[in-house]
């Protein structure tokens, strides 16, 4: 079951498969001893932003893992994510500035779904404060209603799905290293809209899983640790050779990713 129309929401079948998130949470706890073998951190601050209508509770397993691996993982501390309501983006930038000032080092941003859309824009506004951006199923490049949550978004944000200033600009990678993690069987948002334009410091990592489980899917958490563990200023694309190729498919396989060749060349 694959979503083939990038302008339409995922199918009902894929939406139903979001129940996998429960299994993925169980897999997170069961595999935790193995996850501890993932790359370790250098103590720099990581700001984790939740998805639509979710709060810091939803990102607790991810933040616990990152803390255990040696990073200073932080929630956004803004309550539920109601979208770009007046003042919300300013509060996020203030949170980033505080972490940057207190730590004395650039901050990595990890954003789940709508949280990733915000993370990329935060990095665009303050690139000197941001080390890298990692998005989890974030529809920053998709059609406004290519989601099974667009009605919830409109109720939560008090604005139309199409009403987001700079929507075309959002498709351009931020001026910092950027990794987009996505699943072709995402039941909430069309996966095609979650892809970075691949370039010298931007990439896509494909995983198998649900949208609602991305924040605690073991394969996602390992990939996040791998990306965060890179030395500052020495970013390299994700290595999916060897045994990793069995877990992390080549994003260009099978059904082509629209526009990647053109994006990479600026076309």
C-alpha positions in Angstrom: 0.0 0.0 0.0 1.7 3.2 -1.2 0.5 6.7 -1.5 1.1 7.7 -5.2 -0.5 11.1 -5.5 1.6 13.7 -3.7 -1.2 16.2 -3.7 -3.6 13.9 -1.9 -3.7 12.5 1.7 -2.5 9.0 2.3 -5.1 6.3 1.8 -7.5 5.0 4.5 -5.6 1.8 4.6 -2.4 3.6 5.4 -4.2 5.7 8.0 -5.5 2.6 9.7 -1.9 1.2 9.8 -1.0 4.1 12.1 -1.9 1.7 14.8 1.6 0.3 14.2 2.8 3.2 16.5 1.8 1.1 19.5 3.9 -1.8 18.3 6.8 0.6 17.6 6.7 1.9 21.2 6.9 -1.7 22.4 9.8 -2.3 20.1 11.5 0.8 21.5 11.5 -0.6 25.0 12.4 -4.1 23.9 15.3 -2.9 21.8 16.6 -0.3 24.2 19.7 -2.3 25.3 20.7 -2.5 21.6 19.9 1.1 21.0 22.4 2.1 23.6 25.1 0.8 21.2 24.2 3.8 18.9 26.7 6.6 18.4 27.1 8.7 21.5 26.9 12.5 21.9 29.3 15.3 22.9 26.9 17.0 25.3 25.7 19.7 22.9 22.1 20.9 23.3 19.3 19.3 21.2 15.9 21.0 21.1 13.0 18.6 20.2 9.8 20.0 18.8 6.5 18.0 18.9 4.0 17.5 16.2 0.6 19.0 15.7 -1.6 19.1 18.9 1.1 17.2 20.8 3.3 18.4 23.6 6.6 17.5 25.2 5.1 14.3 26.6 5.0 12.8 23.1 8.8 13.4 22.7 9.8 12.0 26.1 11.1 8.6 24.8 13.2 10.3 22.2 14.6 12.9 24.6 15.3 10.2 27.2 17.3 8.2 24.6 19.3 11.2 23.5 20.0 12.2 27.1 21.2 8.6 27.9 23.4 8.8 24.8 25.2 11.9 26.0 23.3 14.9 24.6 21.5 17.7 26.5 18.0 16.9 25.1 15.4 19.6 25.8 11.7 19.9 25.2 10.2 23.0 23.7 8.2 23.9 26.8 5.4 25.6 25.0 2.6 23.2 25.6 0.6 21.7 22.7 1.7 22.6 19.2 -1.2 24.6 17.8 0.7 25.7 14.7 1.8 29.2 13.8 -0.5 31.1 16.1 0.5 34.7 16.9 3.6 34.8 19.1 4.3 31.1 18.7 7.3 31.4 16.4 8.8 34.2 18.5 8.6 32.0 21.6 10.4 29.2 19.7 13.2 31.5 18.6 13.5 32.7 22.2 13.8 29.1 23.4 16.5 28.4 20.9 18.4 31.6 21.8 18.3 30.7 25.5 19.8 27.2 24.9 22.4 28.7 22.6 23.4 31.3 25.2 23.4 28.9 28.2 25.4 26.2 26.4 27.8 28.4 24.5 27.4 26.1 21.5 25.2 25.7 18.5 21.9 23.8 19.1 20.7 20.8 17.0 17.0 20.8 16.2 14.8 17.7 15.9 11.3 18.3 14.8 8.5 15.7 14.5 5.9 16.4 11.8 4.8 20.1 12.2 7.6 20.5 14.7 10.0 19.8 11.9 8.4 22.5 9.7 9.1 25.0 12.5 12.6 23.6 13.1 13.6 24.4 9.5 12.3 27.9 9.7 14.0 28.5 13.0 17.3 27.5 11.4 16.6 29.8 8.5 16.1 32.7 10.8 19.1 32.0 13.1 21.6 29.8 11.3 24.4 31.0 13.6 22.5 29.3 16.5 21.8 26.0 14.8 24.2 23.0 14.3 21.8 20.8 12.2 18.1 20.1 11.6 16.5 16.7 11.6 12.9 16.3 10.6 10.6 13.3 11.2 7.8 13.0 8.7 7.5 16.8 8.3 5.4 18.0 5.3 7.4 21.2 4.6 7.4 20.6 0.8 3.9 19.1 0.3 0.5 20.4 -0.9 -1.4 22.1 1.9 -4.0 19.4 2.2 -1.9 16.4 1.4 -2.5 15.2 4.9 -5.1 13.4 7.0 -4.7 16.1 9.7 -5.3 19.3 7.7 -8.7 19.8 9.3 -7.2 19.4 12.8 -4.5 21.8 11.8 -7.1 24.4 10.7 -9.0 24.1 14.0 -5.8 24.2 16.1 -4.1 27.1 14.4 -7.2 29.1 13.5 -6.0 29.5 9.9 -6.5 27.9 6.6 -4.1 25.1 5.6 -3.0 27.2 2.6 -2.3 30.3 4.7 1.4 30.0 5.6 3.6 32.8 4.4 6.7 31.8 2.5 5.3 28.3 1.6 7.5 28.1 -1.6 10.6 29.2 0.3 10.0 26.4 2.8 10.9 23.9 0.1 14.4 25.2 0.0 16.8 23.5 2.5 17.8 25.6 5.5 21.4 27.1 5.5 22.6 24.3 7.9 23.0 20.6 7.5 19.5 19.1 7.1 18.2 15.5 7.3 14.7 14.5 6.5 13.6 11.1 7.8 10.4 9.8 6.2 8.3 6.6 5.6 6.5 5.7 2.3 3.8 4.1 4.4 3.2 7.3 6.4 -0.6 7.3 7.1 -0.9 10.9 8.1 1.0 13.0 5.5 2.0 12.3 1.9 5.6 11.1 2.1 6.6 13.0 -1.1 6.1 16.3 0.8 8.5 15.3 3.5 11.6 15.2 1.3 14.6 17.6 1.3 16.1 18.8 -1.9 19.3 16.7 -1.7 22.5 18.7 -1.9 26.0 19.1 -0.3 24.5 19.3 3.2 20.9 18.0 2.8 19.7 14.4 2.6 16.8 12.0 3.0 16.7 8.8 5.1 13.9 6.3 4.5 12.6 4.1 7.2 9.7 1.6 7.5 7.1 2.7 10.0 4.1 4.8 10.9 3.9 8.6 11.2 2.8 8.5 14.8 5.6 6.2 15.7 8.5 8.1 14.2 9.5 9.6 17.6 10.1 6.2 19.2 10.8 3.9 16.2 14.2 2.3 17.0 15.5 2.6 13.4 14.6 6.3 13.5 16.3 6.9 16.8 19.5 5.2 15.6 19.6 7.4 12.6 19.1 10.5 14.7 22.0 9.5 17.0 24.2 8.9 13.9 23.4 12.3 12.5 23.8 14.2 15.8 27.1 12.4 16.6 28.9 14.1 13.7 31.6 16.6 14.7 30.5 20.2 14.3 31.5 21.5 10.9 32.2 18.0 9.5 28.8 16.8 8.1 28.7 13.8 5.8 25.7 12.0 4.3 24.2 9.0 6.1 26.1 5.8 5.3 23.7 3.0 4.4 26.3 0.5 3.2 26.7 -3.0 4.6 24.2 -4.2 7.1 22.5 -0.8 7.2 21.3 -1.3 3.7 18.9 -4.0 5.1 17.3 -1.5 7.4 17.6 1.8 5.6 16.5 1.5 1.9 18.0 3.8 -0.7 15.4 6.7 -1.0 15.7 6.5 -4.7 14.5 2.9 -5.0 11.4 1.7 -6.8 8.9 4.6 -7.0 11.0 7.6 -7.9 11.3 10.6 -5.6 9.9 13.4 -7.7 12.3 16.2 -8.6 15.3 15.1 -6.7 17.6 15.3 -9.7 16.3 18.8 -10.5 16.4 19.9 -6.9 20.0 18.8 -6.5 21.1 20.9 -9.5 18.9 23.8 -8.6 16.3 23.0 -11.4 
